[in-house]
Amino acid sequence: MANEMLGLYNRALECATNAVVISEMRLPNQPVFYANPAFERITGYSLMETIGQNLNMLQGQDDAQPEIAVLERAQRAGESASVVIRSYRRDGSLFFNEVSIAPVKAEDGSVPHYVGVMSDVTERERSRMALAERNARLNAVFDLSPDGFVVFDREGELVYSTAAFREMTGWRAETTAQMTISEFDAAFAPMCDPAIPYRSV
């Protein structure tokens, strides 16, 4: 039964689409002693090139990332951690690597091994960065505009106001934080020309 279960676990790891690696924490440089085929597909490093190496080979010269310190602190504390980190394939191409590590504890509470699960999330991260860049550009346009703008979310709460609007009204950013449409109308309508009918936003 134990052999059958062990074989099942091994086949499951071999078929996994995520890279799975196990590192030996009791040896200098904490080398990898197991990596599944997905690791080779994602990184381009063969299993023979990977076994015996520390996984920091994937960061190369890009070793000042704060996420590396997060992983190192977790390992020193014997804890789990998850980060998205810049990594480099064997051919030098960049990919964004979502890494989750967890300790494999012995009966005495020590941590002889760490298991890591890696996923290539490059497209997700590029989409996120593109969206953040677009939002930054839009915010810059709004902030530089002489016209006053406010933005409400689907729940009817004010989530953004331009500096020009706050200058026109004398309101502070704290004043408009989470202001509802009805609250906005009640505060803004008296500031408008009474000769022109006020229309709610």
C-alpha positions in Angstrom: 0.0 0.0 0.0 2.8 2.4 0.9 4.6 1.7 -2.3 1.5 2.2 -4.3 0.8 5.5 -2.7 4.4 6.6 -3.2 4.1 5.7 -6.9 0.9 7.6 -7.1 2.4 10.7 -5.6 5.3 10.5 -7.9 3.2 10.2 -11.0 1.0 13.1 -9.8 4.1 15.3 -9.5 5.4 14.2 -12.9 2.1 15.2 -14.5 1.7 18.5 -12.7 1.6 21.7 -14.9 3.3 23.7 -12.1 6.9 23.3 -11.4 7.6 21.5 -8.1 11.1 21.4 -6.5 12.4 20.1 -3.2 15.5 21.5 -1.6 17.8 19.9 1.0 18.2 22.5 3.8 20.9 20.6 5.7 23.5 20.9 3.0 25.5 24.0 2.1 23.9 26.2 -0.5 20.6 24.3 0.1 20.6 22.4 -3.2 17.7 21.1 -5.2 17.5 17.3 -5.1 14.1 16.9 -6.9 12.5 18.8 -9.7 9.5 17.6 -11.8 9.4 17.8 -15.6 7.3 21.1 -15.5 10.3 22.8 -14.0 12.3 22.1 -17.2 9.4 23.2 -19.4 9.0 26.5 -17.5 12.7 27.4 -17.0 14.5 25.6 -19.8 17.0 24.1 -17.3 17.2 20.3 -17.6 16.9 18.2 -14.5 20.6 17.3 -14.7 21.5 21.0 -14.7 19.1 21.7 -11.8 19.9 18.9 -9.3 22.5 20.1 -6.8 22.0 23.8 -7.6 20.4 26.5 -5.5 17.2 27.9 -6.9 18.7 31.4 -6.8 20.2 30.5 -10.1 16.9 31.6 -11.6 17.5 35.2 -10.5 21.1 35.5 -11.8 22.4 39.0 -11.4 18.9 40.3 -10.5 19.4 39.3 -6.9 18.5 42.5 -5.1 14.7 41.9 -5.3 12.9 42.4 -2.0 10.9 39.2 -2.7 14.2 37.2 -2.3 14.5 38.6 1.3 10.9 37.5 2.0 11.7 33.9 1.0 14.9 33.9 3.0 13.2 35.2 6.1 10.5 32.5 5.8 13.1 29.8 5.5 15.0 31.0 8.5 11.8 31.0 10.5 10.7 27.6 9.1 7.5 29.2 7.7 5.7 29.3 4.3 5.7 32.2 1.9 4.5 33.2 -1.5 5.8 35.9 -3.8 6.0 36.9 -7.4 9.6 37.3 -8.5 11.5 38.1 -11.6 13.2 35.0 -12.9 15.2 34.1 -16.0 15.1 31.0 -18.2 18.2 29.2 -19.3 18.2 31.3 -22.6 18.2 34.5 -20.5 14.6 35.5 -21.2 12.6 37.1 -18.3 9.5 35.5 -16.8 7.5 36.4 -13.8 7.5 33.5 -11.4 4.9 33.0 -8.7 6.7 31.0 -6.0 5.2 29.4 -3.0 7.4 27.6 -0.5 6.6 25.5 2.5 8.7 23.6 5.1 8.6 19.8 5.3 9.2 19.2 9.0 10.7 16.1 10.6 9.3 14.4 13.6 11.7 16.4 15.9 10.4 19.7 14.5 13.4 20.5 12.4 13.1 21.5 8.7 15.3 19.2 6.6 13.5 20.1 3.3 11.6 22.8 1.7 9.2 22.2 -1.2 8.5 25.0 -3.7 5.8 25.3 -6.3 6.3 27.7 -9.2 4.0 29.1 -11.9 4.8 31.2 -14.9 2.5 34.2 -14.4 4.2 36.5 -17.0 1.0 37.3 -19.0 -0.9 38.1 -15.8 1.8 40.4 -14.5 2.2 42.2 -17.9 -1.5 42.8 -18.0 -1.5 44.1 -14.4 1.4 46.4 -15.2 -0.2 47.7 -18.4 -3.4 48.5 -16.5 -1.4 50.2 -13.8 0.5 52.3 -16.3 -2.8 53.2 -18.1 -4.4 54.3 -14.8 -1.3 56.3 -13.9 -1.5 58.1 -17.3 -5.2 58.8 -16.9 -4.6 60.1 -13.3 -1.9 62.4 -14.7 -4.3 63.7 -17.3 -7.0 64.4 -14.8 -4.7 65.9 -12.2 -3.3 68.4 -14.9 -6.7 69.2 -16.2 -8.1 72.7 -15.2 -11.6 71.1 -15.1 -13.0 69.5 -12.0 -13.8 65.8 -12.2 -15.3 63.3 -9.7 -15.7 59.5 -10.1 -18.2 57.3 -8.4 -18.1 53.5 -8.3 -21.0 51.2 -9.0 -22.1 51.4 -5.4 -22.5 55.1 -5.7 -19.5 56.1 -3.5 -17.1 58.8 -4.6 -13.7 57.2 -5.2 -11.8 59.9 -7.0 -11.7 63.7 -7.3 -9.2 65.9 -9.1 -7.1 68.6 -7.5 -8.9 71.1 -9.7 -12.3 70.1 -8.3 -11.1 70.3 -4.7 -9.6 73.7 -5.4 -12.9 74.9 -6.9 -14.9 73.6 -3.9 -12.5 74.1 -1.1 -13.0 70.4 -0.2 -10.2 68.3 1.1 -9.6 64.7 -0.1 -10.7 63.4 3.3 -14.0 65.3 2.9 -14.8 63.4 -0.3 -13.6 60.0 0.9 -16.4 57.4 0.5 -19.0 60.2 0.0 -22.2 58.9 -1.5 -24.1 60.5 -4.4 -26.8 61.8 -2.1 -24.2 63.3 0.3 -22.4 64.8 -2.7 -25.6 66.4 -4.0 -26.5 67.8 -0.6 -23.0 69.4 -0.2 -22.5 70.5 -3.8 -25.9 71.8 -4.8 -25.8 74.9 -2.5 -22.5 75.9 -4.2 -24.1 76.0 -7.7 -25.9 78.9 -9.4 -29.4 78.9 -8.0 -30.7 80.3 -11.3 -29.8 77.1 -13.0 -31.7 73.9 -11.9 -29.3 71.5 -10.2 -29.2 68.0 -11.7 -28.0 65.2 -9.5 -25.0 63.3 -10.7 
